[in-house]
Amino acid sequence: MSDSAGEATADLLKEMVGELRQLRQRVEQLETENATLSKAVDDPETLMKKAGWLKAVTPLPDEVYDPLNREAGDAPSFVSGFGTEMLNKGMDELKEWQQMENSMPSHTSPSSIKYR
């Protein structure tokens, strides 16, 4: 009976050692993943790359064309791709839209039901 008890104890110890090895491997794997994630949090660019996002760089405020020329002075530092014709044409279209909107009947008139 002592032989079977000794064998059972040995089997139990072997099983426990196997379980401990598996747990140790899982802990090491989790520690590695944790280190990777903490690096990603420290560097958001890496985190975004892993999520599938692409990096985009926007121009600095000095490099952006301001159509209203606020504080630009006499000599603009940036030449726009739009000519003044394009800006004037856009303003003309805006005025046309405003005129059409103003010509619409008001809400109080009976004919407004047809349009709105």
C-alpha positions in Angstrom: 0.0 0.0 0.0 2.9 2.4 0.6 4.1 1.8 -2.9 0.8 2.8 -4.5 0.7 5.8 -2.1 4.2 6.8 -3.1 3.4 6.5 -6.8 0.2 8.5 -6.4 2.3 11.2 -4.5 4.9 11.2 -7.3 2.2 11.5 -10.0 0.6 14.3 -8.1 3.9 16.1 -7.7 4.6 15.6 -11.5 1.2 17.0 -12.3 1.7 20.0 -10.0 5.2 20.7 -11.5 3.6 20.6 -15.0 0.9 23.0 -13.9 3.5 25.4 -12.4 5.5 25.3 -15.6 2.4 26.2 -17.7 1.5 29.0 -15.3 5.1 30.4 -15.4 4.9 30.4 -19.2 1.6 32.2 -19.2 2.9 34.8 -16.7 6.0 35.4 -18.8 3.8 35.8 -21.9 1.6 38.3 -20.1 4.6 40.2 -18.8 5.9 40.5 -22.4 2.5 41.7 -23.7 2.2 44.2 -20.8 5.7 45.6 -21.6 4.7 46.0 -25.3 1.4 47.7 -24.3 3.1 50.1 -21.9 5.6 51.0 -24.7 2.7 51.6 -27.0 1.0 53.9 -24.5 4.2 55.9 -24.0 4.4 56.2 -27.8 0.9 56.8 -29.2 2.2 56.7 -32.8 3.0 53.0 -32.4 -0.4 52.3 -30.8 -2.1 54.0 -33.7 -0.1 52.1 -36.3 -1.0 48.8 -34.7 -4.7 49.9 -34.8 -4.3 50.5 -38.5 -4.2 54.3 -38.6 -1.9 56.2 -40.9 0.2 59.2 -39.9 -0.8 62.6 -41.4 1.0 65.8 -41.1 -0.9 69.1 -41.2 0.7 72.4 -42.3 1.8 74.9 -39.7 -0.5 77.9 -39.3 2.0 80.2 -41.0 1.9 78.0 -44.1 -1.9 78.1 -44.5 -3.5 80.5 -46.9 -5.9 82.9 -45.2 -8.5 84.1 -47.8 -9.5 87.0 -45.6 -5.8 88.1 -45.4 -6.0 88.8 -41.7 -2.8 90.3 -40.4 -1.0 89.4 -43.7 0.4 92.8 -44.3 1.2 94.0 -47.8 3.3 91.1 -49.0 1.7 87.7 -48.4 4.2 85.0 -47.3 2.1 82.3 -49.0 0.8 82.3 -52.6 -2.6 80.7 -52.9 -3.5 78.2 -55.6 -6.8 80.1 -56.1 -6.8 83.2 -58.3 -8.9 86.2 -57.3 -11.2 85.2 -60.1 -12.1 82.0 -58.3 -12.8 83.8 -55.0 -14.9 86.5 -56.8 -16.9 83.8 -58.6 -17.6 82.0 -55.3 -18.8 85.3 -53.8 -21.1 85.9 -56.8 -22.6 82.4 -56.4 -23.1 83.1 -52.7 -25.0 86.3 -53.5 -27.1 84.5 -56.0 -28.1 81.9 -53.4 -28.9 84.6 -50.9 -31.1 86.4 -53.5 -32.9 83.1 -54.2 -33.4 82.4 -50.6 -34.8 85.9 -50.0 -37.2 85.5 -52.9 -38.8 82.5 -51.3 -42.2 83.2 -49.7 -42.2 83.5 -45.9 -43.7 81.0 -43.6 -46.7 83.2 -43.0 -47.8 83.4 -46.6 -50.3 80.8 -47.9 -48.0 80.0 -50.9 -45.2 78.9 -48.6 -46.9 75.6 -48.2 -46.1 74.8 -51.8 -42.4 75.4 -51.3 -41.6 74.2 -47.9 
